[in-house]
């Protein structure tokens, strides 16, 4: 990788997953909660398979309804981010938010902003200057 290639981090998190499961369990619909849990696991497996198609993308964490990746900032990888969200949403019927940053901390912060400003979106660093 040369110096012109910009490393980025993307932190994905399913929207309202905990709330959805908690509601199901509270009303005693254990079967539905199990189905959602299984769908989330399946979605993460499909997302992992999609990521493995790219040699320049590294999975840092994957589990629960979270995914953190390190990647080179290119148009191809921007499409990968959209594909990953679509996989999660199609498999679980729940939305997913993503924060992108130049560091893990910035990705976490931008994920927080994505959720704060309506969820189901990708929040990227502000462009200044």
Sine and cosine of phi, psi and omega as CSV:
sin_phi,cos_phi,sin_psi,cos_psi,sin_omega,cos_omega
0.00,0.00,0.79,-0.61,-0.01,-1.00
-1.00,-0.01,0.08,-1.00,-0.10,-0.99
-0.94,0.34,-0.27,0.96,-0.02,-1.00
-0.99,0.15,-0.22,0.98,-0.01,-1.00
-1.00,0.04,0.83,-0.55,-0.08,-1.00
-1.00,-0.03,0.83,-0.55,0.05,-1.00
-0.99,0.14,0.70,-0.72,0.04,-1.00
-0.75,-0.66,0.28,-0.96,0.10,-1.00
-0.81,-0.58,0.60,-0.80,0.07,-1.00
-0.78,-0.63,0.80,-0.60,0.01,-1.00
-0.91,-0.41,0.88,-0.48,-0.02,-1.00
-0.96,-0.28,0.57,-0.82,0.06,-1.00
-0.50,-0.86,0.75,-0.66,0.06,-1.00
-0.90,0.44,0.62,-0.78,-0.02,-1.00
-1.00,0.03,0.76,-0.65,0.10,-1.00
0.87,0.50,0.40,0.92,-0.02,-1.00
-0.90,0.43,-0.78,0.63,-0.01,-1.00
-0.87,0.49,-0.66,0.75,0.01,-1.00
-0.90,0.44,-0.70,0.71,-0.01,-1.00
-0.87,0.49,-0.73,0.69,-0.01,-1.00
-0.92,0.40,-0.67,0.74,0.01,-1.00
-0.87,0.48,-0.67,0.74,0.04,-1.00
-0.88,0.48,-0.71,0.71,0.00,-1.00
-0.87,0.49,-0.71,0.70,-0.02,-1.00
-0.93,0.37,-0.60,0.80,-0.01,-1.00
-0.89,0.45,-0.60,0.80,0.00,-1.00
-1.00,-0.01,0.09,1.00,0.09,-1.00
0.99,0.11,0.24,0.97,0.00,-1.00
-1.00,-0.02,0.94,0.35,-0.06,-1.00
-0.89,0.45,-0.64,0.77,-0.01,-1.00
-0.86,0.51,-0.69,0.73,0.00,-1.00
-0.92,0.39,-0.64,0.77,0.04,-1.00
-0.89,0.45,-0.66,0.75,0.03,-1.00
-0.90,0.43,-0.66,0.76,0.01,-1.00
-0.89,0.46,-0.66,0.75,0.03,-1.00
-0.91,0.41,-0.68,0.73,0.03,-1.00
-0.86,0.52,-0.69,0.72,0.03,-1.00
-0.90,0.44,-0.66,0.75,0.01,-1.00
-0.90,0.44,-0.62,0.78,0.03,-1.00
-0.91,0.42,-0.70,0.72,0.05,-1.00
-0.87,0.49,-0.68,0.73,0.02,-1.00
-0.89,0.46,-0.69,0.72,0.00,-1.00
-0.87,0.50,-0.70,0.71,0.00,-1.00
-0.91,0.42,-0.59,0.81,0.07,-1.00
-0.90,0.44,-0.69,0.72,0.04,-1.00
-0.91,0.42,-0.62,0.78,0.04,-1.00
-0.90,0.43,-0.67,0.75,0.03,-1.00
-0.89,0.46,-0.68,0.74,0.04,-1.00
-0.88,0.47,-0.63,0.78,0.03,-1.00
-0.90,0.43,-0.68,0.73,-0.01,-1.00
-0.90,0.44,-0.60,0.80,-0.04,-1.00
-0.89,0.45,-0.24,0.97,0.06,-1.00
-0.96,0.30,-0.22,0.97,-0.08,-1.00
-0.90,-0.44,0.90,-0.43,0.00,-1.00
-0.92,0.39,-0.41,0.91,-0.09,-1.00
-1.00,-0.08,0.22,0.98,0.04,-1.00
-0.89,-0.45,0.76,-0.65,-0.02,-1.00
-0.89,-0.46,0.76,-0.64,0.12,-0.99
-0.99,0.13,0.83,-0.56,0.04,-1.00
-1.00,-0.07,-0.75,0.66,0.13,-0.99
-0.65,-0.76,0.52,-0.85,0.11,-0.99
-0.49,-0.87,0.81,-0.58,0.00,-1.00
0.21,-0.98,0.35,-0.94,-0.07,-1.00
0.87,0.49,-0.88,-0.47,0.14,-0.99
-0.83,-0.55,0.47,0.88,-0.05,-1.00
-0.91,-0.42,0.54,-0.84,0.09,-1.00
-0.54,-0.84,0.76,-0.65,0.09,-1.00
-0.82,-0.57,0.83,-0.56,0.01,-1.00
-0.81,-0.58,0.40,-0.92,0.11,-0.99
-0.91,-0.42,0.73,-0.68,-0.07,-1.00
-0.47,-0.88,0.24,-0.97,0.09,-1.00
-1.00,-0.01,0.73,-0.68,-0.07,-1.00
-0.96,0.28,0.99,-0.16,0.08,-1.00
-0.68,-0.74,0.24,-0.97,0.05,-1.00
-0.87,0.49,-0.59,0.81,0.01,-1.00
-0.87,0.49,-0.69,0.72,-0.03,-1.00
-0.96,0.28,-0.45,0.89,0.12,-0.99
-0.90,0.43,-0.62,0.79,0.06,-1.00
-0.93,0.38,-0.60,0.80,0.06,-1.00
-0.85,0.53,-0.69,0.72,0.00,-1.00
-0.86,0.52,-0.71,0.71,0.04,-1.00
-0.89,0.46,-0.67,0.74,0.00,-1.00
-0.89,0.46,-0.67,0.75,-0.01,-1.00
-0.89,0.46,-0.69,0.72,0.03,-1.00
-0.90,0.44,-0.67,0.75,0.01,-1.00
-0.89,0.45,-0.65,0.76,0.04,-1.00
-0.86,0.51,-0.74,0.67,-0.02,-1.00
-0.88,0.47,-0.74,0.68,-0.06,-1.00
-0.92,0.40,-0.63,0.78,0.01,-1.00
-0.93,0.37,-0.64,0.77,-0.08,-1.00
-0.98,0.22,-0.56,0.83,-0.11,-0.99
-0.95,-0.31,-0.26,0.97,-0.14,-0.99
0.90,0.44,0.31,0.95,0.09,-1.00
-0.90,-0.43,0.43,-0.90,0.03,-1.00
-0.99,0.11,0.19,-0.98,0.00,-1.00
-0.64,-0.77,0.63,-0.78,0.08,-1.00
-0.94,-0.34,0.36,-0.93,-0.01,-1.00
-0.57,-0.82,0.66,-0.75,0.14,-0.99
-0.89,-0.45,0.73,-0.68,0.01,-1.00
-0.91,-0.42,0.63,-0.78,0.01,-1.00
-0.41,-0.91,0.20,-0.98,0.06,-1.00
-0.98,0.20,-0.22,0.97,0.05,-1.00
-0.65,-0.76,0.24,-0.97,0.07,-1.00
-0.88,0.47,-0.67,0.74,0.00,-1.00
-0.87,0.50,-0.66,0.75,0.01,-1.00
-0.93,0.38,-0.60,0.80,0.05,-1.00
-0.90,0.44,-0.67,0.74,0.04,-1.00
-0.89,0.46,-0.71,0.70,0.01,-1.00
-0.88,0.47,-0.70,0.72,0.00,-1.00
-0.93,0.36,-0.51,0.86,0.13,-0.99
-0.89,0.45,-0.69,0.72,0.04,-1.00
-0.85,0.53,-0.69,0.72,0.01,-1.00
-0.91,0.41,-0.63,0.78,0.04,-1.00
-0.86,0.51,-0.67,0.74,0.01,-1.00
-0.96,0.29,-0.63,0.78,-0.01,-1.00
-0.89,0.45,-0.62,0.79,-0.06,-1.00
-0.99,-0.15,0.51,0.86,0.21,-0.98
0.86,-0.51,-0.07,1.00,0.02,-1.00
0.88,0.47,0.01,-1.00,0.03,-1.00
0.79,0.62,0.69,0.73,0.00,-1.00
-0.48,-0.88,0.26,-0.97,0.09,-1.00
-0.96,-0.30,0.82,-0.57,0.00,-1.00
-0.94,-0.34,0.83,-0.56,-0.05,-1.00
-0.92,-0.40,0.28,-0.96,0.00,-1.00
-0.86,0.51,0.55,-0.83,0.06,-1.00
-0.92,0.40,0.63,-0.77,0.10,-0.99
-1.00,-0.05,0.82,-0.57,0.02,-1.00
-0.83,-0.56,0.37,-0.93,0.07,-1.00
0.96,0.28,0.00,0.00,0.00,0.00
